[in-house]
Amino acid sequence: MIPNSFIQKITDIVGESHVEHSESARMAYSYDATPNFQSKPDLVVSPKNTEEISQIVKACGEHQVPIVPRGSGTNLAAGTTPTQGGVVLLFNRLDEILEIDEENLTITVQPGVITKTICDTVEEKGLFTHLILAL
Ligand SMILES: Cc1cc2nc3c(=O)[nH]c(=O)nc-3n(C[C@H](O)[C@H](O)[C@H](O)COP(=O)(O)OP(=O)(O)OC[C@H]3O[C@@H](n4cnc5c(N)ncnc54)[C@H](O)[C@@H]3O)c2cc1C
């Protein structure tokens, strides 16, 4: 169980509407697309930029709280199941397409951009996607 002082510190960083620790929120982020694998986080946090992420990571380090980064939770390897509790760090607010390099046929996006948006964006340029992901 994480202390209230830690929850307050995270709330100060991202704002009250971007921190959740209700039973329903913890349940919603206790699993991903992997079957039969579930474990609840203590806190679900949605930062808006790298500065906030940096502060969250620092606070988690100081309090020894584990972090599980989560895009859309579509992986099939339980990578976003918070097996040791802690913070699920949501990237849904980081949803910008940073660069489309038509010469090298690559696209650079923030981690919250969903696949359909990528497909639609490159199709406008007469291209199509074959996803090979690099974090
Ligand atoms: C039906 C299906 C088809 C698929 N087809 C393809 C395909 O054609 N090509 C392909 O490449 N993949 C494919 N995949 C795999 C798919 O791309 C993964 O589900 C994808 O990597 C998950 O992205 P996500 O953002 O939802 O990450 P999540 O599932 O949320 O996370 C995946 C892992 O990455 C970590 N992570 C997430 N974001 C970050 C971050 N910003 N920094 C550090 N770590 C992070 C998580 O902690 C977790 O360990 C397919 C999956 C499915 C279910």
The ligand as an SDF file (V2000), in Angstrom:
LIG
                    3D

 53 58  0  0  0  0  0  0  0  0999 V2000
   -3.9420   -8.7510  -32.9350 C   0  0  0  0  0  0  0  0  0  0  0  0
   -2.5760   -8.1590  -32.7750 C   0  0  0  0  0  0  0  0  0  0  0  0
   -1.8040   -7.9140  -33.8990 C   0  0  0  0  0  0  0  0  0  0  0  0
   -0.5360   -7.3670  -33.7810 C   0  0  0  0  0  0  0  0  0  0  0  0
    0.1890   -7.1220  -34.8950 N   0  0  0  0  0  0  0  0  0  0  0  0
    1.3910   -6.5340  -34.8130 C   0  0  0  0  0  0  0  0  0  0  0  0
    2.1510   -6.1830  -35.9800 C   0  0  0  0  0  0  0  0  0  0  0  0
    1.7310   -6.4260  -37.1140 O   0  0  0  0  0  0  0  0  0  0  0  0
    3.3470   -5.5920  -35.8280 N   0  0  0  0  0  0  0  0  0  0  0  0
    3.8510   -5.3070  -34.5850 C   0  0  0  0  0  0  0  0  0  0  0  0
    4.9450   -4.7680  -34.5010 O   0  0  0  0  0  0  0  0  0  0  0  0
    3.1580   -5.6290  -33.4510 N   0  0  0  0  0  0  0  0  0  0  0  0
    1.9490   -6.2280  -33.5370 C   0  0  0  0  0  0  0  0  0  0  0  0
    1.2370   -6.5380  -32.4200 N   0  0  0  0  0  0  0  0  0  0  0  0
    1.7860   -6.2300  -31.1240 C   0  0  0  0  0  0  0  0  0  0  0  0
    1.2300   -4.8840  -30.7520 C   0  0  0  0  0  0  0  0  0  0  0  0
    1.8240   -3.9340  -31.5410 O   0  0  0  0  0  0  0  0  0  0  0  0
    1.5000   -4.6910  -29.3210 C   0  0  0  0  0  0  0  0  0  0  0  0
    0.2600   -4.9690  -28.7980 O   0  0  0  0  0  0  0  0  0  0  0  0
    1.9840   -3.2490  -29.0430 C   0  0  0  0  0  0  0  0  0  0  0  0
    3.3740   -3.2410  -28.8460 O   0  0  0  0  0  0  0  0  0  0  0  0
    1.3340   -2.7420  -27.8260 C   0  0  0  0  0  0  0  0  0  0  0  0
    1.3950   -1.3520  -27.8610 O   0  0  0  0  0  0  0  0  0  0  0  0
    0.7460   -0.5530  -26.6760 P   0  0  0  0  0  0  0  0  0  0  0  0
    1.0680    0.8800  -26.8810 O   0  0  0  0  0  0  0  0  0  0  0  0
   -0.6900   -0.9550  -26.4980 O   0  0  0  0  0  0  0  0  0  0  0  0
    1.6550   -1.0250  -25.4720 O   0  0  0  0  0  0  0  0  0  0  0  0
    1.2400   -1.7950  -24.1630 P   0  0  0  0  0  0  0  0  0  0  0  0
    0.5720   -3.0780  -24.4770 O   0  0  0  0  0  0  0  0  0  0  0  0
    0.5100   -0.8060  -23.3190 O   0  0  0  0  0  0  0  0  0  0  0  0
    2.6830   -2.0640  -23.5740 O   0  0  0  0  0  0  0  0  0  0  0  0
    3.5880   -2.9990  -24.1480 C   0  0  0  0  0  0  0  0  0  0  0  0
    4.8670   -3.0190  -23.3480 C   0  0  0  0  0  0  0  0  0  0  0  0
    5.6040   -1.8230  -23.5900 O   0  0  0  0  0  0  0  0  0  0  0  0
    5.7690   -1.1030  -22.3750 C   0  0  0  0  0  0  0  0  0  0  0  0
    5.5820    0.2850  -22.7180 N   0  0  0  0  0  0  0  0  0  0  0  0
    4.4530    0.8460  -23.2400 C   0  0  0  0  0  0  0  0  0  0  0  0
    4.6790    2.1500  -23.5000 N   0  0  0  0  0  0  0  0  0  0  0  0
    5.9800    2.4020  -23.1260 C   0  0  0  0  0  0  0  0  0  0  0  0
    6.8140    3.5540  -23.1470 C   0  0  0  0  0  0  0  0  0  0  0  0
    6.3730    4.7270  -23.5930 N   0  0  0  0  0  0  0  0  0  0  0  0
    8.0700    3.4400  -22.6900 N   0  0  0  0  0  0  0  0  0  0  0  0
    8.5340    2.2560  -22.2200 C   0  0  0  0  0  0  0  0  0  0  0  0
    7.8060    1.1260  -22.1980 N   0  0  0  0  0  0  0  0  0  0  0  0
    6.5470    1.2030  -22.6320 C   0  0  0  0  0  0  0  0  0  0  0  0
    4.7460   -1.6530  -21.4210 C   0  0  0  0  0  0  0  0  0  0  0  0
    5.1070   -1.5370  -20.0570 O   0  0  0  0  0  0  0  0  0  0  0  0
    4.6780   -3.0890  -21.8390 C   0  0  0  0  0  0  0  0  0  0  0  0
    5.7190   -3.8400  -21.2750 O   0  0  0  0  0  0  0  0  0  0  0  0
   -0.0380   -7.0790  -32.4980 C   0  0  0  0  0  0  0  0  0  0  0  0
   -0.8180   -7.3260  -31.3610 C   0  0  0  0  0  0  0  0  0  0  0  0
   -2.0700   -7.8460  -31.4860 C   0  0  0  0  0  0  0  0  0  0  0  0
   -2.9200   -8.0820  -30.2510 C   0  0  0  0  0  0  0  0  0  0  0  0
  1  2  1  0
  2  3  1  0
  2 52  2  0
  3  4  2  0
  4  5  1  0
  4 50  1  0
  5  6  2  0
  6  7  1  0
  6 13  1  0
  7  8  2  0
  7  9  1  0
  9 10  1  0
 10 11  2  0
 10 12  1  0
 12 13  2  0
 13 14  1  0
 14 15  1  0
 14 50  1  0
 15 16  1  0
 16 17  1  0
 16 18  1  0
 18 19  1  0
 18 20  1  0
 20 21  1  0
 20 22  1  0
 22 23  1  0
 23 24  1  0
 24 25  2  0
 24 26  1  0
 24 27  1  0
 27 28  1  0
 28 29  2  0
 28 30  1  0
 28 31  1  0
 31 32  1  0
 32 33  1  0
 33 34  1  0
 33 48  1  0
 34 35  1  0
 35 36  1  0
 35 46  1  0
 36 37  1  0
 36 45  1  0
 37 38  2  0
 38 39  1  0
 39 40  1  0
 39 45  2  0
 40 41  1  0
 40 42  2  0
 42 43  1  0
 43 44  2  0
 44 45  1  0
 46 47  1  0
 46 48  1  0
 48 49  1  0
 50 51  2  0
 51 52  1  0
 52 53  1  0
M  END
$$$$
